[in-house]
């Protein structure tokens, strides 16, 4: 199918160039159609593709975990508790003390800039 025919059929995601369409169709046929069907208005096509891929990866990981737990059950072993392995040692964001330090540094820098501009007058 040509790019123009794909546009007429509505299976080219919004914002996707001809080169991107051909490249993606070469690697994963029908992927552009899936992205176009799931794309919300105004959303870049690559963000839609990323959401789809994230869902597929998570589904595959769940399937693999289920197969592993079924195999462990056949061997008489307890299932893997995924809660023990998620989020280990991962903290996102700044601690309260660090947030205060950054705030004070920003206020101090602002005060110095203001003082410097007043002294030049």
C-alpha positions as CSV (number, residue, x, y, z in Angstrom):
1,X,0.0,0.0,0.0
2,X,1.3,3.5,-0.8
3,X,1.6,6.3,1.7
4,X,-1.2,8.2,-0.1
5,X,-3.5,5.3,-0.1
6,X,-2.8,4.8,3.6
7,X,-3.7,8.4,4.3
8,X,-6.9,8.0,2.4
9,X,-7.7,4.8,4.4
10,X,-6.9,6.7,7.7
11,X,-4.1,4.4,8.8
12,X,-1.3,7.0,9.0
13,X,-0.9,8.4,12.5
14,X,-1.3,12.2,12.7
15,X,2.1,13.9,12.3
16,X,3.9,10.9,10.8
17,X,6.1,11.6,7.8
18,X,6.2,9.4,4.7
19,X,9.7,8.2,5.7
20,X,8.7,7.3,9.2
21,X,5.6,5.5,7.9
22,X,7.7,3.4,5.4
23,X,10.3,2.7,8.1
24,X,7.8,1.6,10.7
25,X,5.9,-0.5,8.2
26,X,9.1,-2.2,7.1
27,X,10.0,-3.2,10.7
28,X,6.4,-3.9,12.0
29,X,3.7,-4.2,9.4
30,X,0.3,-2.9,10.5
31,X,1.9,-1.0,13.5
32,X,1.0,2.3,11.9
33,X,-2.6,1.2,11.7
34,X,-2.7,0.2,15.4
35,X,-1.1,3.6,16.4
36,X,-3.5,5.5,14.2
37,X,-6.5,3.7,15.7
38,X,-5.3,4.5,19.3
39,X,-4.0,8.0,18.8
40,X,-5.9,10.8,20.5
41,X,-6.2,14.1,18.8
42,X,-3.2,16.3,19.2
43,X,-1.0,13.5,20.7
44,X,2.3,12.8,18.9
45,X,2.3,9.4,17.2
46,X,5.4,8.3,19.0
47,X,3.8,8.9,22.4
48,X,0.9,6.7,21.3
49,X,3.3,4.0,20.1
50,X,5.2,4.3,23.5
51,X,2.0,3.7,25.4
52,X,1.1,0.7,23.3
53,X,4.6,-0.8,23.7
54,X,4.5,-0.2,27.4
55,X,1.2,-2.1,27.7
56,X,2.6,-4.9,25.5
57,X,5.8,-5.2,27.6
58,X,3.9,-5.2,30.9
59,X,1.5,-7.9,29.5
60,X,4.4,-10.0,28.5
61,X,6.1,-9.7,31.9
62,X,2.8,-10.7,33.6
63,X,2.5,-13.7,31.3
64,X,6.1,-14.8,32.0
65,X,5.6,-14.4,35.8
66,X,2.4,-16.4,35.6
67,X,4.2,-19.2,33.7
68,X,7.1,-19.1,36.2
69,X,4.6,-19.4,39.1
70,X,2.8,-22.3,37.4
71,X,6.1,-24.1,36.9
72,X,7.0,-23.5,40.6
73,X,3.6,-24.8,41.7
74,X,4.3,-28.0,39.7
75,X,7.6,-28.4,41.6
76,X,5.8,-27.8,44.9
77,X,7.4,-24.4,45.5
78,X,5.6,-21.3,46.6
79,X,4.9,-18.6,44.0
80,X,7.2,-15.6,43.5
81,X,5.9,-12.6,45.5
82,X,6.4,-9.8,43.1
83,X,5.9,-7.2,45.8
84,X,9.2,-8.2,47.4
85,X,11.0,-7.2,44.2
86,X,9.4,-4.0,43.0
87,X,10.7,-0.6,44.0
88,X,13.7,-1.9,45.9
89,X,16.0,1.0,46.6
90,X,14.2,3.3,44.2
91,X,13.3,6.8,45.5
92,X,12.0,9.3,43.1
93,X,12.1,13.0,43.9
94,X,13.9,15.0,46.6
95,X,13.7,14.5,50.3
96,X,12.1,17.2,52.4
97,X,15.4,18.5,53.7
98,X,16.8,18.7,50.1
99,X,13.7,20.5,48.9
100,X,14.2,23.1,51.7
101,X,17.9,23.5,50.9
102,X,17.1,24.1,47.2
103,X,14.5,26.6,48.1
104,X,16.8,28.5,50.4
105,X,19.6,28.5,47.8
106,X,17.2,29.8,45.1
107,X,15.9,32.6,47.5
108,X,19.5,33.5,48.4
109,X,20.5,33.7,44.8
110,X,17.5,35.8,44.0
111,X,18.3,38.1,46.9
112,X,21.9,38.5,45.7
113,X,20.8,39.3,42.1
114,X,18.2,41.9,43.5
115,X,20.8,43.4,45.8
116,X,23.4,43.6,43.0
117,X,20.9,45.3,40.6
118,X,20.0,47.8,43.3
119,X,23.6,48.6,44.1
120,X,24.4,49.4,40.4
121,X,21.8,52.2,40.4
